[in-house]
Amino acid sequence: MKDLVICVLGGMGTYATINLFKQYAEVFPAEKEWERPRIVIDNRCTMPSRVRAFLYHENVDKLLDEMTDSIDCLLKIGGGTARIILACNTSHLFLPKIFERIPEAKKAVVNIIDSCVDQIANDNIKQIYLLGSEGTIESEVYQKALAQKGIKCQVPEKEQYVLLRECIEAVKQNKYTDEVESIFEKLVGEYEMPVILGCTELPILYEKYRDNIEGTVYDPLQIALRLLKKEYDYE
């Protein structure tokens, strides 16, 4: 077992970060607490919208400043064994700029998009459906990574973005309705193929409604945690 400090840049949103912490406890089960790796969470909910920063170039400098500051602090706290997880898919679009400011962060950050795509390829999936924020979908960050592995990616129609926003905001506000349940179940079941839950709020909905959902889903944050467990011999 190797030393590991899991560092999380969270608050994007808060309930997604809480869910990640719950997943951490489940992925790293232990009879004694000290058998788990240390985890440090910066729930930096003051950051501007990542989606609006990408789509409308809104508050980009402020977002980059806050992300850079948090990642720099997490690196210092975690020391040489820090591995950083960004608890937001869309935030990964800004990593190249962050790495320009903090080159040493490149080795520490676990890219949840790359690790998710690798898992899908390892599972020999040839076609998959992506659900996520407008920023994640429109950036084509998943589509391009999947295409490099020879995997076809289906995405929602633009008119369905409003439905995705309703689902995401329901989790951010911790307000669930029968309508949200119906919308989410229809989105996940739109096509008869596996689904990437490419926004960190969506796995929370999946856990709530999974009894009514068939098929395989991929949760990038959970995959990243399992990758760290395997990489650092926490078996």
Sequence and secondary structure as in RCSB ss.txt:
>XXXX:A:sequence
MKDLVICVLGGMGTYATINLFKQYAEVFPAEKEWERPRIVIDNRCTMPSRVRAFLYHENVDKLLDEMTDSIDCLL
KIGGGTARIILACNTSHLFLPKIFERIPEAKKAVVNIIDSCVDQIANDNIKQIYLLGSEGTIESEVYQKALAQKG
IKCQVPEKEQYVLLRECIEAVKQNKYTDEVESIFEKLVGEYEMPVILGCTELPILYEKYRDNIEGTVYDPLQIAL
RLLKKEYDYE
>XXXX:A:secstr
    EEEEEE SSHHHHHHHHHHHHHHS  SSGGGS EEEEEE TTS  HHHHHHH  SHHHHHHHHHHHHHHHH
HHHGGGEEEEES SGGGGGHHHHHHH TTHHHHEE HHHHHHHHHHHTT  EEEEEE HHHHHHTHHHHHHHHTT
 EEE   GGGHHHHHHHHHHHHHT   HHHHHHHHHHHTSSSS EEEESTTHHHHHHHHGGG  S EE HHHHHH
HHHHHHTT  
